[in-house]
Amino acid sequence: MITMIAAIGANHELGKDNDLVWHLPDDFKRFKALTTGHCIIMGRKTFESFPKLLPNRKHIVITRNTDYPVPEGVVVVQNMAQALSQCEDDPQPFVIGGGEIYRLGMEWADCLEITHIEGDFECDTFFPELDHDLWDCISSVRHEKDQKHDYAFTYKTYHRRASKNKIE
């Protein structure tokens, strides 16, 4: 099962200047819990936004630059098919961004783990629009605004409808 995971604003905002525009500690914890032990597929800009490698995850970076320098253990590929071929031993690789990689990954994904943040944000990167004819929301858990979270948000899990074909 190929899963895309993202936190998005009300208008599908992802971030600005290669960074998030919100701080949601519980969403970070959920991201860590879901992705630990799995392959994480990302674009170069997302990879460069990390202060260090995320522990206990295989990092796969999609870039057009075939000579892109990365630390030992990080895999560099040029497209989504190559990225997924690096995940053959992982029953659930995660596509983690950014915007262009989400657009590429949408046709491959079986599952979406989306944190819907209740707010409008000034951003330059966006998650693709969801085609609700292709996706069923199978789980929804709301998190209210609190002392550690400036925004209310809802974790939603979507599964691709079986009757709709995806790329094989």
Secondary structure, 3 states (H helix, E strand, C coil): CCEEEEEECCCCEEEECCECCCCCHHHHHHHHHHHCCCEEEEEHHHHHHCCCCCCCCEEEEECCCCCCCCCCCCEEECCHHHHHHCCCCCCCCEEEECHHHHHHHCCCCCEEEEEEECCCCCCCEECCCCCCCCEEEEEEEEECCECCECCCEEEEEEEECCCCCCCC
